Amino acid sequence: MIFIESRCNDAAYHFSVEELFTCSIRDNSPVLMLWQTDKTVMLGSNQIVKAEVDVDIALESGIKIVRRSSGGGAIYTDPGTILYTVIRPMTKEAFIHKEETAVSVINALNKMGVPAIREGRNDITAEGRKISGLAQYTSGSHICTHGSLLYDTDLETLSKVLIANEKKLHPKGITSIRSRVTNIKPYMENGSSVGDFMDILKNHLLSGFEYSIYLPGKNEQVEINKIYQNKYANPEWNLRM
């Protein structure tokens, strides 16, 4: 396994690294990334910006808007959120790869005392409230499955900047985005910091694997920078709809 852990908090950079491994590097070793961001709204690949994000609040609050290559809904992340990415050769159907990633994350959370379970196609919940969502995209040969973990995320800002999809919430009896989500931190006995939680999560996810730590070489960094400038840091990509 290849393990990637970066102290960079720019979502666009991490999406660029993901794309390099998913679309260009033909290594058969699975890749695990754990990362964080500054205040960011991440859009699904085909979402309409103004239908998902209160752009005025985002601008006032210094929240970046970045579009990922996977589908799924808009999410809010900040330094209290942990993001995870698993990239593998696509040897099975996409939903099986997603399920395997979800099970790994759930098992790690359960070992920490978090009552995490799988719910629906893309969510992980604790006591009926969402703590993680997963999404995917593929290059054909490799598949990227990624998700977020609400550890100590600012849920008030999350509820303000994201526009609620009433068609999805009301049939479930949910009145707001804020009532749908919760943080993981209250479930941790010692109230671990986000950094401590990330270390524990890393140890659980890597348990039983031999792994090497990835540091991009000069040529790879050039490719990452190209993807970054041309796509994930480019307003034409992020705000195109």
Summary of the structure (lengths in Angstrom):
residues: 241
radius of gyration: 17.1
end to end distance: 36.6
largest distance: 52.2
contacts: 756
relative contact order: 0.20
helix: 39%
strand: 25%
